[in-house]
């Protein structure tokens, strides 16, 4: 608390050992309270800092038992803005991850965990506000976790900023995380009494666009009860598609087809709900049970266009494409953690999931009243899966050891009716074992891991069985107290997706067919990176160089059969990406103003059995965050990171936004404008097939110059925190359905 006996909210609290190595940290709550648990015996330094106050350091000598530090006073400084209670964000670089302690300005300007992630602007992480998605710069999976638990975006939205102790960012994940491109782990507090009710509402009044969350938790003695609901909707009536296609026929003719779209509807509704119960015996064991249900509904995705051949442009056809889809994903999640003696932990997780998918598509090409092409597709998909995982961890004076096993078993049954009829059943299993040791010798940090995977698939007489070793290594050297260099390398196997393995055909239009391939095999990926980081005064910066090589990757293939162009997936020769990126951030006025800029280059080399493409993309991303008292202002501008894989270059849209929040106690009001300086949002793909190249552009007028208003409110009662953290969880969202759309 302050010298005037007032609680200091959002003060940074950092615990280090006598060698100044970070041990743990957190943020004080609205009453200035904090706690730290599961500490080893020894001597520590406790540092408390907050802008507008003198930094205070306490010596904790011969720590052997629980200590109540009582009231700790920090004196106000004489700076001009001493009434502003905000703190600087600390980033602690560890051998395998970055530990990010969000600043008070970032916490105050955020209303949930997903909102905070946008404010942090982590390196090589892309946030898609339209689809509520998070992806890596390379287009790979970003695992979101809560206290080590694999979580969805909706669950991240259920986190209140004031409950976040820190965020751990794994830029090059180790053996435990298998094929993830990055891992973002939210470490949050757990209560053991009281609770809260909160609502976070964001809506636009220009057209149907909203993200609304409701959250409640109740703690009583050793039990916690929780319920969370998230509902998002989009209703876009200004979407249209332009397409330019070439078809190289067997007789040498080249046909050029043009699609000119008219504005039409795209509607989406996402609903997510979970019920949660947990029970803990402090410092002994912890049990958690969660029941989830997710509904992804796209009732309308329509394209109405004029379609014509370039050599007969006066003979235009009317093209109509109407698609809809609905997916239900109920699941049950059981978790148990046992805290053993001598810094040992055992963790077990069992998840059962059912995925029910229903997709419909109607496509027609007409001239006047004459129907030239008419296609119908109705897909009924059912997938059942069980995921079980167990992990053992042991801490040592010189490091830590982790070992685990994970097994996934699934069964898929899909029925295709309409213009083509097919039945498809598939069984798939994967077992993964790993062991990893992390340690430190003076300025040198290291992490060594070894993993092994058995992948198996059987589908209507076809299948594969594959065994792969996965070694990982991470080496980091602290050049000075404020600069470091890190090298990471890993080798792993990537399995084909269930949808690509489907031995079925779907007719796309009058010229094209999409076909599954049950002969696909897993392939090897070799990845390594070098990262340099430094800080000096108000500046922080870094340089990243990464290279990824895939041997016999699963990439697209186009063939000509009986006058139709068949698009499918095959194991091709190779694919590689070289990525360099530079980032710099500056805080000229402490946390009152933070500016960050990053920019880079990605070079792609894609080699198929009968094609070879190269592509280079330059991109950048800039953010600004300003805070004064209860007001916050933020802005973002980015040039999208395009991706090239197989024969397709996928365009990541350019984007910019400006927003403002006002917070008064538990109420936060805000407004944001998306793409205020452009008329139309634009995305699309370029395909470079020698037989059937194409350029597709999607335009959405609603997503420019759009205003979004937000209201967030938290009601707390009887707050008291505990330290038990659930450390792992699994989920299945791969429906295994082959889509028929363009």
N, C-alpha and C positions, 0 to 999 in steps of 0.2 A: 504494500500500500504506500501512498504518498506520505510525505511528512505531515500533511494536513489530515491524515487518518482516512483518506478516501481510497477505495480500491482502485488499482491500476489494471484496466482490462487490456487484453491482447499484448501483454509484455512477453518478450521472448525469454525463455528459460532454457539454458544450455548447460548440460553436465559433461565435463571432460575429465580425463584422468590426469595424473601429474605430468604426462608427456604431451599434454594438450590435444590428445586424440579424442574426437567426439564419441560419446557413449550413448546419450539419448537427449531428447529435447522436447519442447512443447510450448504452448501458449497459455497464458493465464485466462481464466474464465471471467464472467462479468463481476464476480466478487473478488477477483485477484487471486484465486486459488489455483494450485497445481499439485500434482503428485507424480512420482516416478517409482516404478516397481521392478522386481526381478533383477536387482543390482548385485554384483559380486562384492565380496569384502575387499576393502582397500581404501585408498585415499583419493579424493575427488576435489575438483573445483567447480563450484556452482556459479554461473554468470547470469545476471538478470539485467536486461537492457530494454529501453523504451525511449523513443524520441521525445524530447522534452524533459527527460530525467537523466540523472547521473547513472552510469553503468555501475553496478555493484557486484563484487565477486566475493563469495564465501568459501573458506577452506573447510572441507569435511575430512578430518583426519581420522584414521583408524575406524572407518565405517564398518560396523559388524552387525547392526540390527536396525529395526525401524526407527526413524527419527522424525519427530514433529518439529519443524523449524520455527513454528509460531509465526508471529508477525514480522515481516521483513520490510523495513522502510527504505525507500529510495527517494533522494532529494531532487526537487525540480531544478533544472538548469536555468540560466538567464537568457536563453535564446529568445528571439522575438516571437516565435510561434510556439511558446511553451504551453499553450492551451490545446495543441493538437496532439492527441494520444495515438500515435501510429509507430510501428516498428519496422526495422529493415529486415528484408527476407534473407535468411542465411541459407547458403548452399554448401553442404559438406560433401566433398568428393571421396567416396570409398572405392575399394577395389572393384566392386561389381555393380555399383549403383551411385546415384546422386541422392542425397538426403536433402529435401527442400522443406524449409520451415517458412510457410507463407507469412507474409507481412500483414500487419493489422489493416493496412489500406486495401490489400487484396481480399482479405476476409470480409471487411466491411462493404466492399463494392460487389460482393458475390452473395447469392441467395441459396446456392446448393453446390454440391461437389463438381458437377459438370460445368457450371458457371465459373467456378474457381479455376478449372483447368484451362478455360479460355484466357483468363487473366494471366496465368503463369507463362503461357507461350513457350512451352518446352521445345527444345531443339528437335527438329525432324518429326514433329507430331502435327497432323492435320485434323482440324475440327470442322465437321460438316453440319452447320446449323439447320439446313433444310431437311436432312435425313436423320438428324440426331445421331451421328456416327463419328467414331474416332478411328483414324488409320495412320499407318506409318508412311514416311516419305517414299519408301519403296513399294507401297501398295500392300504390304504384308499386315498380318494380324497384330493389333495392339491389345494385349491382355490387360483389362481393367480389374483391379483387385481391391478388396476391403479387408484390412488386417490379414493379408495373404490369401483371402478368399477370392476366387475368380468370380467376377460380377459383371452384370450387364450395365449398359448406359443408364437404364431406368433405375437400377439400384444405386448407381453413383449419384443420381439426382435426389435420392432419398437422404443423402448425407447433408447435415447442416454444417456450414463453415465453422461455427464455433466448437464443433465436436472434433474437428480435424487437428491432430497433434502434428503430423508431418506427412509429406508425400515422398515416396521412394520411387525414383525413376531409373529403371534398368534399360539403358540404351542398347546394350548388347547382352541379352539375357543368357544366363548360364545353363548348365545341364538340366536343372529342374524344370525349366519352362519350355523344353522341346523346341518347336519351330517358330516361336513368337518373334516378331521383329523388334518389339519393345514391350515392356511391362511397366504399368503405372499403378503403384500400390498405395492406397489411402490408409494411413494408420489413424484410427479414431478411438475416442474414449468410450468406455462402457460404464453405464450407471449401475449403482446397486440400490438406489431408492429414487422415488419421485418419477418424473417422466416429462413428456412434452406432447403438444399437438401443434402441427405447423401446416401452412398452405403456401404454395408458390405458384402464382398464376401469371401467365404471359400470353397475351392475345393481341391480334391486330384487328382494327375495326374497318380496314379497307377491303378485306376479303377473308374467307375462313382460314385462319392460321393461328394455332395456339398450342402451348405446352403447359399443362396444368398438373400439379402434383399435390397430394395430400398424404401426410405422414403422422403417425402417432406411436408412442412407446410408453409402456408402463413398467416400472421396476418395483418389485416387492421382495424384500429379503434377498434370496439367492436366485429368484426367477425374473425373467424379462419377457414381456409380451409385446409384439409389434405388428403393425399393419401399415401397408403402403399401397397407394394407388397412383398410377401415372396414366394420363390420357393426353394424346397428341393428335392433332388433326390438321389436314391441309385440304383446301378446296381451290384449285387453280383453274381458271377458265381462259387463260391467255397463253396456253402452251401449244406450240406447233413444231413440226419437224420438216427440215429440208434435207434432201438426199440426192447425191449424184453417184451413179453406179455405172461401171463398165463390165460388159460380159464378152469374153474372148471365146468365140465359138470354134468348134472343131474344124470347120471349113475355112477358117481364116477371117471371117467377118468379126467386126467389133461393134457391139450394140451398146449405145449409151442411153441410159434411162434416168429421167429427172423426176424427182418428187418435190412438189411445192405445197407446203402445208398451210392449213387455215387454223386459226385459234380454236382449241377444243378443251375438254375437261380432263383434269387429273385430280382424283380425290383419294386421300389416304387417311386411315384412322389406325392408331396404335394404342392398345390398351395393355397395361401390365399391372398385376397385383400380386402381393405376397403376404402370407401370414407366417409369423415367426414366433417360436418359443425357445428359450434357452435357460439352462440351469447351471450354476457354477458352485463348486466347492473351492473357495479361494486358495490359490497356491497348490491345488491338488488336481482337480479335473474339471472339465467343461463339456457340456452337451448342448447341441443346437439342432433344432428341427425346423425346416422351412418348406412350405407348400407354395408353389408358384403357378401362375397361369398368365400366358402372354397371347394376345390376339393381334395379328397383323392383317389389317383389312384394306385392300385397295379395290373399292367397288367400281371405280371407273378410271381407266387409262386409255383415252381415245385419241386417235389420229385420223383427221379428215384431210385428204390431200388431192391435188391434181397430179396425175401420173401420165407421163408421155415419153415416147421414144424420140430422141433428138432428131433423127432423120424423118420423123413424121410428127412434128410438134403441133400440127393443126388437128391431130386426132387424139386429143387428150382423153384419158380415162378418169373416172372418179374412184378414188381408193378410200376405203373405210377399214379401219382396224380398231376393234373394241376388245379390250382385255380387262379381266378382273381376277383377283386372287384373294384367298382368305386362309390364314394359317393359325392353328391353335396349338400352343405348346405348354401343356401342363407338366409339372415335374414335382418330385419329392426329393428332398435333400436332407440327409442325416450326417451329422458331424460329431466326432468325439476327440477330445484332446486330453492327454494325461501329462502332468508336469512331474517328472521323476527327480530323484536326487542328483546332485552333482551336475547341474546344468544340462539335463537331458529332457527331451520332449518326444512324445509319441502322438501322432495325429492320423486319424482315419476319416475317410469321406466316402459316402455311397450315395449315388444319384440315379434315380430312374426317371426316364423322360419318354413321352409319347408326342409325336409330331403328326398332326392331321393337316394335310394340304389339299386345297381345292382350287384349281386354276382353270379358267375358261378364256377362250380366244375366238373371235370371229374376224375373218379377213375376206374382203371382196374387191374385185376390180370390175368396173362396169362402164359401158359406153351407152349413154342414153338409158333405155330400159333393158338392154341386153347385158346379162351377167357373163363375163368372160372367165372369171376365176372366183370360186367361193370355197372357203376353207373353214372348218370347224374343229376345235380342239377342246377336250374336257379331260383334265387330269385329276385323278383321285389318288393321293399319296398317303401312305401310312408307314411310319417308322417307329420302332421300339428300340430303346437302348438302355444299357446299364453301364455306369462308370464307377469303378472302385479305385481308391488310391490310399496308400499308407506311406507315411514319412517318419523317419527317425532323425533327430538332431541332437548333437552333443557339442557342448562348448568346452574349449581348452584355454589355457592361459595364452597359448601362442596362436589360437585360431578356432575354427569351428568345423565340424564334420556333419554332412547331411547325406542321407541315403533314402531311396524310396522306390516304390513300384506302383505302376498305374496300369489298369487293364480296362479296355473298352470293348463291349460286345453289342452289336446292333443287327437288327433284321428289318429289311425294307420290302414293302409290297406296294407296287404302283400299278394303276390301271389307266390306260390311255384309250380314249374313245373319240369318235368324230370322223374326220377325213381319213385318219389312220387308226387302226385298233391294235393294241398290244398289251400284254401282261408282262410284268417284270418283277422278279423277286431276287433278293440279294442278301447275303450274310457277310458280315465283316467283323474282324477282331484285330485288336492291336494291344501288345503288351510292351511296356517300357520300364526298364530298370536303370537307375543311375546312382552314382556316388560322387560327392564333391567336397573338396577341402579348401577352406579359405584361411589365409594367414598373413602375417606381417613381420618383416625384419627391418627395423629402423625405418628408413624412408621408402622401403620397397614393400609393395603389397602384391599378393598373388592369389589366384584362384585356379585350381586344377580339377577337372571333372571328367568322368567317363560314363557313357550311357550305352545301352543296347536296346534295339527295337526289333520285335517280331511283328510283321504285318501280314494279314491273311484275308483273302476275299474269295467268295464263291458265288457265281451267278450263272445259273442255267447251263452248267457244264463248263464254264470258263472261270478263270480265277488266277491267283498268284499266291505265293508264300515267299516272304522276303525277310532276311536278317541283316541288320545294319549296326555297326558300332558308331557311337557319337562322342568323340573326344572334344573337350573345350578347354581353353586356356585364356586367362586374363592376367596381364602383367602391368603394374602401374608403379611409376617412380615419381616421388615428389621432389622436383628440382629445387624448389624453395618452399616457404610456408604458403606462398600465393601462386604457385605455378606447378603444373604436373603434366606428365605425358603417359598415355595408356595405350597398350596394344591388346587386341582381343581377336581370337580365332576360334572357329568351331566348324564342325562337319556334321551334317545330319541328312536323314532321308525324308523325302516328301512323298506322300501317297496321293494317288488320284482321288478326286472328289467323287462322291456317289453319283451325282448327276452326269458326270462325264462317262462313267462306267456303264450307264444304262444302255442295253442293247436294243434301242428303239430308234425310230425315225419320226421327226416332226416336220411337216411341210411349212416353210416360212412364207413363200409367195409363189407366183407362177414360174419363177426362175430358180428358186433356192430351196434346199433341204438341209435341216440340221440333224446329224446322226450321232448317237452315242458310240462308244468303243469299249467293249468289254476286254480287249487285249492290252489295255494300258497297264504299265508297270511303275512301281515307285522309282524315284530317281534321286541322285545325290546332289547336295548343295554344299559348296565350300565358301565360307564367308570369313573375312578378316577386316579389321579397321585399325586406324591410328588416330588418336585424339589428343590434341594439346589444348590446355586451358590455363588462363592466367587472370589475375585481378590486380589492379593498382589504383588506389584511391577510389574515385567515383566510377571507374571503368572496370568492366568485366568482358572478357572475350575468349574466343576459342576457334580452333581450326580442326576440321574433321575430314578424314579421307577414308572411304570405305570401298571395298570391292567384293562382289558376290558373283560366283560362277556356278551354273547348274549344268550337270552332265546328263544328257538324254532327257531334257525336261519335257513335260507334257504341254505342248503348244498346238495352236490351230493348224489345220491343213485343209486346203480347198482342192477338190477334184471335179472333173466334168464327166458325168455319166448320163448317157441318153438325153443329151440336151439340157440337163439340170446340173446346177452347181451345188455340190455337196460339201457342207462345212462340218468338220468333225475335229477331234483332238487326237494327236499321235505323240509318241515319244520321238522328239526331234534330236538334232545333234547337240546344240549347246545354247546357252543364254548367259550373258554377263552384263553387269552394271558397275560402272565406276562413278562414284559420287564424291564430290568435294564441296565443303560448305564452310563459310566463315560467319561468325556471329559476334556482335558487340552490343553491350548494354551500358547505359550511363544513367546515373542518379545525381543530377546536379544539385538538388535540394533535398537530400536524404530521400525519404519515401513520399515526399510531396509530389515529385515528378519522376517517373521512370520511363525511359525510352529504350527500345530494343530493335535492332535490325539484324536480319540474317539473309544471306543470299548464297546461291551455289549453282553448281553445274552437275548434271547427270548425263553420262554417256552410256548408250545401250548398244549391245552387239547381239543380234538374234540370228542364229543359224539353224535353218530347218533342213530336212532331207533334200528339198529342192528350192530353197530360197535363202537369201542372206540380206539382212537389213541392218543399218546403223542409224542412230538418231541421237542428237544432243539437245538437251533442254536446259535453259537458264531460268532461274526462278528467284523470287525474293519475298520477304515477309517483314512488315514493320508494325510495331505496336507502340502505343503511348498510354500511360495511366497517370492520372493526376488526382490527388486527394487533398481536401481541405475541410477540416472539421467533419461534419456528417455528409459532405458532398463528395461525389467521385465522378470523374469524367474519363472515358476510355475510347480509344479508336484503334482500328486495324485496317491494314491494306496489304493485299498479297497478290502476287502473280503466281498462278497455279503451277504445281509440280506435275508435269505431264509424265505419263508412264508408257513405255513401249515393251510389249511382250508378244512373242510370236510374230504376227504380221499386222498387229493393231497398235496404233498410238492412241491412248485414251487421254482426252483433254480434261485437266482439273481446272475448274472455272476460276477466273479472276474474281476477287471479292474485296469489298471494303465496307466498313460499318463505323458508326459513331453512336455512343450511348452515354447516359447520365443516370446516376442513382442518388437518392436522398434517403438516409437512414435515421430514424428516430426511435431509440430503444429497440423494441422488437418488431417494428414496422419498417419495411423498405419499399419505396416507390421508385419506379424507374421508367425510362423510355429509351428506345433505340431505333435507329433507322438503318436499313440494310441497302447497300448499293445506292446511296443517294445521288451519285454523280454519273450514273449510267441509265440508259433508257430500258435496256432489256438484258436479263441474265442469259448467258450462252454457255453451252457445253457441247460435247460430241466426241466422235471417234473418226479416225482415218485408218482405212485398211489398205495395205499395200500388196495384196495378192496379185500375182502375175495374171491369173485367170479372171478374177472378179474383184478388182479394187473398188473402193467406195469412200465417200466422204459424207458423214452424217453430222448435222448440226441440230441441236435442240434449243429452242428459244422460249423463255418464260417472261412475259412482261410483268406479271404480278410481283416478281421477286426483286424488282428495282424500285427505289424511292418508296419503300414500305416502312411504315411506322409500327413498332411493337411496344405495347405498354405492359408494365409488370407491377404486381403487388405481392409482397411476401410478408407473412406474419408468423411469429413463433410465440407460443405460450408455454412457459416452463413452470414446473412445480416440484418442490422437494428434491433439488438436484444434489447428487453425490456420485462421484465417479469411482470406478474400479478399473482393473488393468487386464482382465482376461481378454484375449484376442483370438478369434477364430482364424486359422492360418491357411486353410486351403479349401477349395470347393471346385466342382466341375459342372459343366453344362453341355448340352448338345443342341445345336440349332441348324445342322445341315440336313435339310429335308430329303435330299437325294432325288429331286425331280428334275428332269430335262425339260427346259423351257422351249417354247416354240416361237417366241417373239423375235422381232428384228433386232 
